[in-house]
């Protein structure tokens, strides 16, 4: 696997972990990951396309949540998935 694909997987795992039992908006995920907003949006789009994240509208705000089955896909031994 290429380094780019590995980094993408780590970022997506981190996003899913951030959404574990919670919801967040793009700004919160950008702050948590340290990645540019455009990168976070791209990976969220891929996670949504895969059915692992859903967008929930609450009033005028949009939040993102992990779907219940996506969390079981995270490897429990991969605890250090945050940005370095």
C-alpha positions in Angstrom: 0.0 0.0 0.0 1.3 3.4 -0.8 2.1 6.0 1.9 -0.7 8.2 0.6 -3.2 5.4 0.9 -1.9 4.6 4.4 -2.2 8.3 5.5 -5.8 8.4 4.0 -6.8 5.3 6.0 -5.3 6.7 9.2 -7.1 10.0 8.8 -10.4 8.2 8.0 -10.0 6.0 11.0 -9.3 9.1 13.2 -12.4 10.8 11.9 -14.5 7.7 12.7 -13.0 7.6 16.1 -13.8 11.2 16.7 -17.4 10.5 15.8 -17.6 7.5 18.1 -20.7 8.1 20.2 -20.8 11.8 19.3 -21.5 14.1 16.4 -19.3 16.9 15.1 -19.2 19.5 12.4 -16.5 20.1 9.8 -14.8 22.8 11.9 -14.6 20.5 14.9 -13.1 17.7 12.8 -10.6 20.1 11.2 -9.5 21.2 14.7 -9.2 17.6 16.0 -7.3 16.2 13.0 -5.2 19.2 12.1 -5.9 18.6 8.5 -7.1 21.3 6.1 -10.8 21.7 5.8 -10.8 20.6 2.1 -9.0 17.3 3.1 -11.5 16.6 5.9 -14.4 17.3 3.5 -12.9 15.0 0.9 -12.5 12.1 3.4 -16.0 12.7 4.9 -17.4 12.5 1.4 -15.7 9.1 0.9 -16.9 7.9 4.3 -20.4 9.0 3.5 -20.3 7.3 0.1 -19.3 4.1 1.9 -22.2 4.4 4.3 -19.9 4.9 7.3 -20.9 8.5 8.2 -24.1 10.3 7.9 -25.0 13.9 7.8 -27.6 15.1 10.3 -29.3 18.4 9.9 -30.2 20.1 13.1 -31.8 23.4 12.4 -29.5 25.4 10.2 -26.5 23.4 11.3 -25.2 20.2 9.8 -23.4 17.6 11.9 -21.8 14.3 11.1 -22.2 11.1 12.9 -20.7 7.6 12.4 -23.2 5.0 11.6 -23.5 2.3 14.2 -21.8 -0.4 12.2 -18.9 1.7 11.0 -17.4 1.7 14.5 -16.9 -2.1 14.5 -14.6 -1.7 11.5 -12.0 0.2 13.4 -9.1 -2.0 14.6 -9.1 -1.8 18.4 -5.3 -2.2 18.5 -4.7 0.9 16.4 -5.0 3.3 19.3 -2.5 5.8 18.0 -4.3 7.1 14.9 -4.2 10.8 15.6 -2.2 13.4 13.7 1.4 13.7 14.6 
